[in-house]
Structure formats: structure tokens, C-alpha cells
Amino acid sequence: MLETSSDKPVPVRVVSEAISEYINRLGQIWVEGEIAQLNDRAGSGMVYMRLRDPSVDMYLEVTCPRGVFKAISPLSENARVVIHSKVNFYTPTGKLSLNAKEIRQVGVGELLARLEALKKVLAAEGLFADERKKPLPFLPNKIGLICGRASAAEKDVKENARRRWPSVRFETREVAVQGADAVIQVSNALRELDADPEIDVIIITRGGGSFEDLLPFSDEGLVRLAASCTKPIVSAIGHEQDTPLLDLVADLRASTPTDAAKRVVPDFQEEQTKIKNLRDRADRKINDLVVLEMTKIVNLIQRPVMKDPIVMVTSREEIVKGLKARSHMSMHSRLIRAYDEVSHIAARVRTLSPQATLDRGYAVVQKPGGGIVTDPAALSAGEEIRIRLAKGVAVATASGPGSEKKSE
């Protein structure tokens, strides 16, 4: 580690040599990228290339011996390669480059295998799940459109959308849709449109192409960016048989640019027809309700009570009179039965009363204390007794017990 300070700075040469020494310790590495620029100078022993990362705007210069280049040629720009190289830092100019030792072109089979592996990873993370897909608005305020420059896809989307809804508005971003800069430009356009508050839905489209042409739309960075967008995204990248990964993460996959326009914008004539049909149904429903209520009113008017309203009183008056008569009869019969029952009870009470016995000529002899005399032997001569008769009480004096003579 260099020890420096404002008082003890080190020369540029020392810094450059330190960087070179550090990079030399990195050793030989394998690097993957796309050939963005190829300079094959006739008569030169070296071929110069610029290697770029397809996901970001980043380049590395590559110096390749002609023999290494011929071993893999023909190579062209936009080819995806893997380079075994040694990192070199040129101290006089501070330039970093790769010295190629071996170059391998990435074949279609290997790319397909990588895409399939990436597809499984993204699917396991839930980026393709139906529950995370956002619904499209019925009538978008403004449509964001990402397409190629002066492309047929742009024309198809706009013309078909305006046929369906003449006042539809677009915010268009024309970008590279294939090649070295496609991922970067499409990603930047997608970020801009997603941040625009007036845009309700975004269409990403191009008119199909070969497998290599559609590779930018399977880039992991672009797919993850699309998954994180807040606006619904419609993917119309290829034809029916093409399925880049962007189609799987998009909220709606359209088979063609024309299909995207039909999915995003409602048809004005169809909507007018629907409104007319709904209006006709509403009119019929209201008319049916009016006719039904008028029929009810007519039926009510034809009822007897409406012709002679007093019948409501007279009919119920007869009912009240009948109930009143029945209540009087019921009460009268109950009173008669109660009177008879009381009379019977009174007769029975009178029959069982001691007074009835006295009325027949019997008497009750009592001592002055109130005790009843039932045996003459209980009386003493000269003792005062009370004799209770039917119509009063007589006082007498006992002369003693006597003898009773039976009549012959």
C-alpha cells in the first residue's frame, strides 16, 4: 500500500506502476461479452476489438494476436464470445486492455441452455407468477411505446390503436431493438416511461426476428427491470413462436404489434354498440316497470272498495256488531250459569245449617259457659240452663235428671 500525504505525494509513474503490479497479480481470466467493434488492420499482427457488456454501457479494449483471431474466424460485430485473456495495464498512458490468449464463440445451443437456466431461476423467484401481473386499464390516458426507429411495428401499433380509438395518445421512445445497445436503450426508455405519471400502460414491441436478434429481450437485467415497473407492461416482441423472457414477465403478452394495439385500446364502435344495447335494455326495463305499476293501479281502481269506499266501514261494522252480540250472549250465559251455581250452593248450605234443624222443632241446651248439654246427668238441680230454639233463646232452671216414659 502506498503511503502518501499532501506533504509527501508520489509521482504519477509510481501510481501507474502500483496499479500495473496489482493488476498483474490478477492473472489470466475468462471474460464474456459482445464484440461491439472489430478492427482488423491488413498487414498488422494484431486484431483490435472492443468487448462490451450487453446489459450496461461498459467496454473493455481487447488486443488479439492474428493467429488467435484466425483460429476462431470468421467473427463479426455483435457476436457473443468468451475470451481467455490476461489483463494488461499500459503504464505510460494508463490504459487498461485485455490480451486475448483464446477466443470461443458462444453457440446457439449454449445460449439456449443459459436462457433455460435463467428462466428456471426467475420462475422460482415468482417473476412469472400470474398473481403478480397487473391488470390493464380499460382506457389508458396515454400509452408508452418502446419500439425501433421508424419501424413497421410502431406503425402497426399506432394505426390499429387509432382505428379503434381515434383520440388515443402515445409517448414514443425509438430505440435500438437489436444489437449491442439494445438492452441499455430499452432499459433507459422503460425507466423514463414508468416514471411518467401520465402514462398508464407501456408497450414494448418489435417485428420479430431471429433468435440472436431477440436475445436482448431475454437479458436478465431488462427482465428484472420490467418485473419491478409500477405500470402494466405489454410485450409484443416476436411472432407467435417466439418467446423471449420479457414475454413471460410482462403483464400481458401480445402475439404481434397489431394484437398489442387491440389488447390495450378498446374499440370505439364496439363500445358504442355496447352502450346502445345497454341503453335499450334499460329503456325496456323501465318501460316494463311502468307498465307493471300501471297495471297494478288499474287493478286497484277496479276493486269494489275503490268504487264504494264506505264499504270498508260498513263491512267491518257488521263484523264489530257480530262480535259485540256474541260477547253479550257469552257474558249473559256465563252470568246465568254462575247464578245457578251460587243458588245450588246456598241451598246446600242452608240444608246443612244447624238453623234448619232448629226450624224443625229441635232445641239445643247449653250451660251458662256455652257448653252443650247432651246428658241429663250432667245437670244439677237448680242449675240455670239456656235453651236455643229456632226463634231465640229461653232461660230455665234444671230440677235434676228425670225419667223418660215411652209412649205406648
C-alpha positions as CSV (number, residue, x, y, z in Angstrom):
1,M,0.0,0.0,0.0
2,L,1.3,3.4,-0.9
3,E,1.7,5.8,1.9
4,T,1.0,9.3,0.7
5,S,0.0,12.6,2.1
6,S,-0.3,16.2,1.0
7,D,3.2,16.8,2.1
8,K,4.6,13.5,0.6
9,P,2.8,12.9,-2.7
10,V,4.0,10.2,-5.1
11,P,4.7,10.7,-8.8
12,V,2.3,9.6,-11.5
13,R,4.8,7.0,-12.5
14,V,4.7,5.3,-9.1
15,V,0.9,5.2,-9.0
16,S,0.8,3.8,-12.5
17,E,3.4,1.1,-11.7
18,A,1.5,0.2,-8.5
19,I,-1.7,-0.2,-10.5
20,S,0.1,-2.3,-13.0
21,E,1.6,-4.5,-10.3
22,Y,-1.8,-5.0,-8.7
23,I,-3.5,-5.9,-12.0
24,N,-0.7,-8.3,-12.9
25,R,-1.5,-10.3,-9.8
26,L,-5.0,-10.9,-11.2
27,G,-3.6,-13.5,-13.6
28,Q,-5.4,-14.8,-16.6
29,I,-9.2,-14.7,-16.6
30,W,-12.2,-15.7,-18.8
31,V,-14.4,-12.8,-19.9
32,E,-17.8,-13.0,-21.7
33,G,-19.3,-10.2,-23.8
34,E,-20.3,-9.0,-27.2
35,I,-17.9,-7.7,-29.9
36,A,-19.0,-4.1,-30.2
37,Q,-16.2,-3.0,-32.6
38,L,-13.8,-5.0,-34.7
39,N,-10.6,-3.5,-36.3
40,D,-8.8,-6.0,-38.5
41,R,-6.0,-4.0,-40.0
42,A,-4.4,-5.5,-43.0
43,G,-0.7,-6.3,-42.6
44,S,-0.9,-5.9,-38.8
45,G,0.0,-8.8,-36.5
46,M,-2.8,-7.7,-34.1
47,V,-6.5,-7.5,-34.3
48,Y,-8.2,-4.9,-32.1
49,M,-11.7,-5.4,-30.6
50,R,-14.0,-3.7,-28.2
51,L,-15.8,-6.0,-25.9
52,R,-19.0,-4.8,-24.3
53,D,-21.3,-6.0,-21.6
54,P,-24.8,-6.3,-23.2
55,S,-26.6,-5.2,-20.0
56,V,-24.7,-2.0,-19.3
57,D,-22.9,0.7,-21.2
58,M,-19.4,-0.7,-20.3
59,Y,-16.5,-1.6,-22.6
60,L,-13.1,-3.2,-22.5
61,E,-10.4,-3.0,-25.2
62,V,-9.1,-6.3,-26.4
63,T,-5.8,-6.9,-28.3
64,C,-5.8,-10.2,-30.1
65,P,-2.9,-11.8,-32.0
66,R,-3.8,-12.5,-35.5
67,G,-3.2,-16.2,-35.1
68,V,-5.7,-16.4,-32.2
69,F,-8.2,-14.5,-34.2
70,K,-7.9,-16.7,-37.3
71,A,-8.4,-19.8,-35.2
72,I,-12.0,-18.7,-34.5
73,S,-12.8,-16.5,-37.6
74,P,-15.0,-15.6,-39.1
75,L,-16.1,-13.3,-36.3
76,S,-18.3,-10.3,-36.8
77,E,-19.6,-7.4,-34.7
78,N,-22.4,-8.3,-32.2
79,A,-21.0,-11.8,-31.9
80,R,-21.1,-13.2,-28.3
81,V,-17.7,-14.6,-27.3
82,V,-15.8,-15.9,-24.3
83,I,-12.2,-14.7,-24.2
84,H,-9.3,-16.2,-22.2
85,S,-7.1,-13.2,-21.6
86,K,-4.5,-11.5,-19.5
87,V,-5.4,-8.1,-18.1
88,N,-2.8,-5.5,-19.1
89,F,-2.3,-2.0,-17.8
90,Y,-0.1,0.1,-20.0
91,T,1.7,2.4,-17.6
92,P,2.7,5.2,-19.9
93,T,-0.9,6.0,-20.9
94,G,-2.8,4.5,-18.0
95,K,-4.8,2.3,-20.5
96,L,-6.4,-0.9,-19.4
97,S,-6.9,-3.7,-22.0
98,L,-7.2,-7.5,-22.4
99,N,-4.6,-9.5,-24.2
100,A,-6.5,-12.4,-25.8
101,K,-5.0,-15.9,-25.5
102,E,-8.0,-17.8,-26.7
103,I,-11.4,-16.9,-28.1
104,R,-14.6,-19.1,-28.1
105,Q,-17.8,-18.1,-29.8
106,V,-20.9,-18.8,-27.7
107,G,-23.2,-21.0,-29.8
108,V,-26.9,-21.1,-30.1
109,G,-27.1,-24.3,-28.1
110,E,-25.2,-22.9,-25.2
111,L,-27.2,-19.7,-25.3
112,L,-30.4,-21.7,-25.2
113,A,-29.2,-23.7,-22.2
114,R,-28.2,-20.5,-20.4
115,L,-31.6,-18.9,-21.1
116,E,-33.4,-22.1,-19.9
117,A,-31.4,-22.0,-16.6
118,L,-32.1,-18.3,-16.2
119,K,-35.8,-19.0,-16.9
120,K,-35.9,-21.5,-14.1
121,V,-34.2,-19.1,-11.7
122,L,-36.6,-16.3,-12.4
123,A,-39.6,-18.6,-12.3
124,A,-38.5,-19.9,-8.9
125,E,-38.4,-16.2,-7.7
126,G,-42.0,-15.8,-8.8
127,L,-41.4,-13.2,-11.5
128,F,-43.6,-15.1,-14.0
129,A,-46.5,-15.8,-11.5
130,D,-50.0,-14.8,-12.6
131,E,-50.9,-13.3,-9.3
132,R,-48.2,-10.6,-9.6
133,K,-49.4,-9.5,-13.1
134,K,-51.2,-6.1,-13.1
135,P,-54.5,-5.6,-15.0
136,L,-54.5,-3.3,-18.0
137,P,-56.6,-0.1,-17.7
138,F,-59.9,0.0,-19.7
139,L,-59.0,3.2,-21.5
140,P,-55.4,4.5,-20.9
141,N,-54.8,8.2,-20.6
142,K,-51.5,7.8,-22.5
143,I,-49.7,4.8,-23.9
144,G,-45.9,4.5,-23.6
145,L,-44.4,2.8,-26.7
146,I,-40.9,1.5,-26.9
147,C,-40.0,0.4,-30.5
148,G,-37.3,0.5,-33.2
149,R,-36.6,3.7,-35.1
150,A,-39.1,4.2,-38.0
151,S,-40.1,0.6,-37.6
152,A,-43.2,-1.2,-39.0
153,A,-44.1,-2.3,-35.5
154,E,-44.5,1.3,-34.4
155,K,-46.7,2.0,-37.4
156,D,-48.8,-1.1,-36.8
157,V,-49.4,-0.3,-33.1
158,K,-50.3,3.4,-33.7
159,E,-52.5,2.9,-36.8
160,N,-54.5,0.0,-35.2
161,A,-54.9,1.8,-31.9
162,R,-56.2,5.0,-33.6
163,R,-58.6,2.9,-35.7
164,R,-60.1,1.6,-32.6
165,W,-59.9,4.8,-30.5
166,P,-59.1,7.9,-32.6
167,S,-58.1,10.1,-29.7
168,V,-55.6,7.7,-28.2
169,R,-52.3,9.4,-27.2
170,F,-48.8,7.9,-27.3
171,E,-45.5,8.7,-25.7
172,T,-42.9,7.0,-28.0
173,R,-39.3,6.1,-27.4
174,E,-37.5,4.9,-30.5
175,V,-34.5,2.8,-29.5
176,A,-32.2,0.1,-30.8
177,V,-34.2,-3.2,-30.6
178,Q,-31.3,-5.4,-31.5
179,G,-27.5,-5.3,-31.4
180,A,-25.1,-4.1,-28.8
181,D,-27.0,-1.1,-27.5
182,A,-30.5,-2.7,-27.4
183,V,-30.6,-3.6,-23.7
184,I,-29.3,-0.3,-22.5
185,Q,-31.6,1.8,-24.7
186,V,-34.7,-0.3,-24.0
187,S,-34.0,-0.2,-20.2
188,N,-33.5,3.6,-20.2
189,A,-36.7,4.1,-22.1
190,L,-38.6,1.8,-19.8
191,R,-37.4,3.7,-16.7
192,E,-38.4,7.0,-18.3
193,L,-41.9,5.9,-19.3
194,D,-42.6,4.1,-16.0
195,A,-41.7,7.3,-14.1
196,D,-44.1,9.4,-16.3
197,P,-47.4,10.0,-14.3
198,E,-49.5,10.5,-17.4
199,I,-48.7,7.0,-18.8
200,D,-51.0,4.2,-17.8
201,V,-49.6,1.3,-19.8
202,I,-46.3,0.6,-21.7
203,I,-45.9,-1.4,-24.9
204,I,-42.5,-2.9,-25.8
205,T,-42.6,-4.0,-29.4
206,R,-40.5,-5.1,-32.4
207,G,-41.4,-7.1,-35.5
208,G,-40.0,-10.5,-34.7
209,G,-36.5,-11.6,-35.8
210,S,-34.0,-14.4,-35.5
211,F,-33.1,-16.0,-32.1
212,E,-30.0,-13.8,-31.9
213,D,-31.9,-10.6,-32.7
214,L,-34.3,-11.3,-29.8
215,L,-31.6,-12.1,-27.3
216,P,-31.6,-8.5,-25.8
217,F,-35.2,-9.1,-24.6
218,S,-34.1,-12.1,-22.6
219,D,-31.4,-10.1,-20.8
220,E,-31.7,-10.7,-17.0
221,G,-31.3,-7.0,-16.1
222,L,-34.1,-6.0,-18.5
223,V,-36.4,-8.8,-17.3
224,R,-35.9,-7.8,-13.7
225,L,-36.4,-4.1,-14.5
226,A,-39.7,-5.0,-16.3
227,A,-40.8,-7.0,-13.2
228,S,-40.2,-4.0,-10.9
229,C,-42.1,-1.5,-13.0
230,T,-45.3,0.0,-11.5
231,K,-47.1,0.4,-14.8
232,P,-48.6,-2.6,-16.7
233,I,-46.3,-3.8,-19.5
234,V,-47.4,-5.4,-22.8
235,S,-44.8,-7.3,-24.6
236,A,-45.1,-7.7,-28.4
237,I,-41.6,-8.7,-29.2
238,G,-41.8,-11.5,-31.7
239,H,-44.2,-13.7,-33.5
240,E,-46.4,-16.5,-32.0
241,Q,-43.5,-19.0,-32.0
242,D,-41.0,-16.5,-30.3
243,T,-40.9,-16.4,-26.6
244,P,-38.2,-14.2,-25.1
245,L,-38.1,-14.0,-21.3
246,L,-39.6,-10.5,-21.4
247,D,-42.9,-12.1,-22.7
248,L,-43.1,-14.2,-19.5
249,V,-42.5,-11.4,-17.1
250,A,-44.8,-8.9,-18.9
251,D,-48.3,-8.3,-17.6
252,L,-49.7,-9.2,-21.0
253,R,-48.0,-11.0,-24.0
254,A,-49.3,-10.0,-27.4
255,S,-48.6,-12.2,-30.3
256,T,-48.0,-9.3,-32.7
257,P,-47.8,-5.4,-32.6
258,T,-51.3,-5.3,-34.0
259,D,-52.5,-7.6,-31.3
260,A,-50.9,-5.4,-28.7
261,A,-52.9,-2.4,-30.0
262,K,-56.2,-4.4,-29.9
263,R,-55.4,-5.5,-26.3
264,V,-54.6,-2.1,-24.9
265,V,-57.2,0.1,-26.6
266,P,-61.0,-0.7,-26.7
267,D,-62.8,-0.5,-30.0
268,F,-64.9,2.8,-30.2
269,Q,-67.6,1.2,-32.4
270,E,-67.9,-1.8,-30.2
271,E,-68.2,0.3,-27.1
272,Q,-70.8,2.5,-28.8
273,T,-72.8,-0.7,-29.7
274,K,-72.5,-1.9,-26.1
275,I,-73.7,1.4,-24.8
276,K,-76.6,1.4,-27.2
277,N,-77.5,-2.2,-26.2
278,L,-77.4,-1.3,-22.5
279,R,-79.5,1.8,-23.1
280,D,-82.1,-0.2,-25.0
281,R,-82.1,-2.8,-22.2
282,A,-82.5,0.0,-19.6
283,D,-85.4,1.5,-21.6
284,R,-87.1,-1.8,-21.9
285,K,-86.7,-2.5,-18.2
286,I,-88.1,1.0,-17.3
287,N,-91.0,0.6,-19.7
288,D,-91.8,-2.9,-18.3
289,L,-91.7,-1.4,-14.7
290,V,-94.0,1.4,-15.7
291,V,-96.5,-0.9,-17.4
292,L,-96.4,-3.2,-14.4
293,E,-97.1,-0.4,-12.0
294,M,-99.9,1.0,-14.3
295,T,-101.5,-2.5,-14.3
296,K,-101.4,-2.6,-10.6
297,I,-103.1,0.8,-10.4
298,V,-105.8,-0.3,-12.8
299,N,-106.4,-3.4,-10.8
300,L,-106.6,-1.4,-7.6
301,I,-109.1,1.1,-9.2
302,Q,-111.3,-1.8,-10.3
303,R,-111.7,-3.2,-6.8
304,P,-115.1,-2.7,-5.1
305,V,-113.6,-0.7,-2.3
306,M,-112.4,1.9,-4.7
307,K,-116.0,2.2,-6.3
308,D,-117.7,2.5,-2.8
309,P,-115.1,3.4,-0.2
310,I,-117.7,3.3,2.6
311,V,-117.9,-0.4,2.2
312,M,-114.6,-0.6,4.1
313,V,-116.5,0.8,7.1
314,T,-119.8,-1.0,6.7
315,S,-118.3,-4.4,6.2
316,R,-116.2,-4.0,9.3
317,E,-119.2,-2.5,11.2
318,E,-121.1,-5.8,10.7
319,I,-118.1,-7.7,12.0
320,V,-118.0,-5.4,15.1
321,K,-121.7,-5.8,15.7
322,G,-121.5,-9.6,15.4
323,L,-118.6,-9.7,17.8
324,K,-120.4,-7.4,20.2
325,A,-123.6,-9.6,20.2
326,R,-121.5,-12.7,20.7
327,S,-119.7,-11.2,23.6
328,H,-123.1,-10.1,25.2
329,M,-124.5,-13.6,24.8
330,S,-121.4,-15.2,26.1
331,M,-121.4,-12.9,29.2
332,H,-125.1,-13.4,29.8
333,S,-124.8,-17.2,29.7
334,R,-121.8,-17.1,32.0
335,L,-123.7,-15.0,34.5
336,I,-126.8,-17.3,34.4
337,R,-124.6,-20.3,35.0
338,A,-122.8,-18.6,37.8
339,Y,-126.2,-17.5,39.4
340,D,-127.5,-21.1,39.2
341,E,-124.3,-22.4,40.7
342,V,-124.5,-19.9,43.6
343,S,-128.2,-20.8,44.2
344,H,-127.3,-24.5,44.4
345,I,-124.5,-23.9,46.8
346,A,-126.7,-21.7,49.0
347,A,-129.4,-24.4,49.2
348,R,-126.9,-27.0,50.1
349,V,-125.5,-24.7,52.8
350,R,-129.0,-24.0,54.2
351,T,-129.7,-27.7,54.3
352,L,-126.6,-28.4,56.2
353,S,-127.0,-25.4,58.6
354,P,-127.9,-26.1,62.3
355,Q,-130.7,-23.5,62.0
356,A,-132.6,-25.8,59.7
357,T,-132.6,-28.4,62.4
358,L,-133.9,-25.8,64.9
359,D,-136.6,-24.8,62.5
360,R,-137.9,-28.4,62.6
361,G,-138.6,-28.1,66.4
362,Y,-135.4,-29.2,67.9
363,A,-133.6,-27.2,70.6
364,V,-130.0,-27.0,71.9
365,V,-129.4,-27.0,75.7
366,Q,-126.4,-25.1,76.8
367,K,-124.8,-24.3,80.2
368,P,-124.1,-20.7,81.1
369,G,-120.5,-21.2,79.9
370,G,-121.7,-22.2,76.4
371,G,-121.1,-25.9,76.7
372,I,-123.7,-28.1,75.1
373,V,-125.6,-30.5,77.4
374,T,-126.0,-34.0,75.9
375,D,-126.6,-36.0,79.1
376,P,-129.1,-35.0,81.8
377,A,-126.8,-36.5,84.4
378,A,-124.5,-33.6,83.8
379,L,-127.1,-31.1,85.2
380,S,-127.5,-30.3,88.9
381,A,-130.8,-29.3,90.4
382,G,-131.4,-25.6,90.4
383,E,-128.7,-25.1,87.7
384,E,-129.5,-22.4,85.2
385,I,-129.6,-23.6,81.6
386,R,-130.1,-21.8,78.2
387,I,-132.3,-23.4,75.6
388,R,-131.6,-22.3,72.0
389,L,-134.8,-22.5,69.9
390,A,-135.4,-21.7,66.2
391,K,-136.5,-18.1,67.0
392,G,-134.5,-17.2,70.1
393,V,-133.1,-18.3,73.5
394,A,-135.0,-19.3,76.6
395,V,-133.6,-19.4,80.1
396,A,-134.7,-22.2,82.5
397,T,-133.7,-23.9,85.8
398,A,-132.9,-27.6,85.9
399,S,-134.6,-29.7,88.5
400,G,-132.4,-32.7,88.1
401,P,-132.4,-35.7,85.9
402,G,-135.8,-37.2,85.2
403,S,-137.1,-40.4,83.8
404,E,-138.4,-40.7,80.3
405,K,-141.6,-42.6,79.7
406,K,-142.0,-44.2,76.5
407,S,-145.4,-43.7,74.8
408,E,-147.5,-46.6,74.2
